Amino acid sequence: MLERRLPAVLPPLAICLLTAVTWPAAPAMAQLPGDPPAQASSSPAPPPPPWYQNLSLNGLVSASFVANFNSPASRKNQYRIFDADDRSAKLDVAELVFQYAVSNPGQAGFRVDVTFGSSVSRVTAAEGLFRDEAGEAGDFDVQQAYASYIVPAGRGLRADIGKFVTHIGYEVIEGYDGFNDNHSRGLLFGYAEPITHTGLRLSYPFSKTVSGQLLVVNGWDDAVDNNTGKSIGGQLALTPSPRVALTLNYLGGPEQRDNNDHIRRLVDVIAVAKPTRALAVVANYDYGAEAAVVLAESAGGGVKDSTWQGLAGYARYTFSERLALTLRGEWLDDPQGARTGYVQTLKEITLTPEYRPHPKFIIRGDLRRDHSDRSVFELHDGTFGESQVTVSLNALYVF
């Protein structure tokens, strides 16, 4: 033993100290059976990433060529939105999206979509923004520009303030984060629905399957309001399963210049079903009404209460990651001519094959036939007939 080798004169206290130093160290606290495992001391949490790491820049470039078999004398395709020019190669749109995306309560961010080109920008430019004194739009537009904040209440109440695309309708203005399955826009997109709004949009997810929106905006495509009234919009979105979705939209308010009394209302219903992984089927119905509309001379002139309604159906089959086919059919009834300028019923059917040689590069083409119960489609000699057939080729790149 160690103590036997020490001198007899060593004080007992020194012996105790020396024994404590040379004896193996014991654990600070015994681990009892059933106790939770001992935890290592926690290290400091890593600092949050710099704010600028959440900034992103995305975009889209779209170019096309459209040919009308009527060969209209004006070289204009009737009742088309972005593809209105006959036999002309076009840069439809180049879009840049700069944003600080937000998704969690307490976060604030923004989004700005800048577009330029010979088609989309001219149509989507809202009144009071990027239009000349005659109301003509050019080749540049700020399609969206809004600030966002998610209020930390419940599941998170999101507020967007500024200019944003409409919540109405199945078809969208193309962008990097969403584009249509057909190259051409449908009749409902162009003549039954608005395109953009400026104002306040509130969004709230009530559950995983139910969400809603409330909007207070200037109106239809008004960056600067044309009266002192405001339009109120709403949306209820239901997704009971990944294969079924139903969306109910509404917008109502005064839309006539310097007039707050005559209200325009629009109800929009969208149903989406995906019976298989390859097949998607969509139906979109619109019903609109407006009091005391001043009608064009081509619609008989005068002032009338007006209504319109339309139905669009879509079926898309995806054969592979590279190949898909979409069929669209539409019906639009304009009994007073308030939306199209003529008392008429329009129909169209479009077949769109799509090929993706690269995940970000899409080639597609439309074969489309439009028909009316009136002679509204221009022919090669300047006269008008009841139908037009067009074919188009479109290339998209998204990043």
Secondary structure, DSSP 8 states (H G I E B T S, - for coil): -TGGGS-TTS-HHHHHHHHHHHS----SS---TT----------------GGGGEEEEEEEEEEEEEETT--TT-B-TT-SS--BSSEEEEEEEEEEEEE---STT-EEEEEEEEESSSHHHHH--BTSSB-TTS-B-SEEEEEEEEEEEE-STT-EEEEEEEEE-S-SS----BTTB--SSSS--HIIIIIS--EEEEEEEEEE-SSSEEEEEEEES-SSBSS-SSS--EEEEEEEEEEETTEEEEEEEEEEE-STT-SSSEEEEEEEEEEE-SSSSEEEEEEEEEEEEEEEE--GGGT-SEEEEEEEEEEEEEEEE-SSSEEEEEEEEEEEETT-TTTSSSEEEEEEEEEEEEEEETTEEEEEEEEEEEESS--EE-TTS-EESEEEEEEEEEEEE-
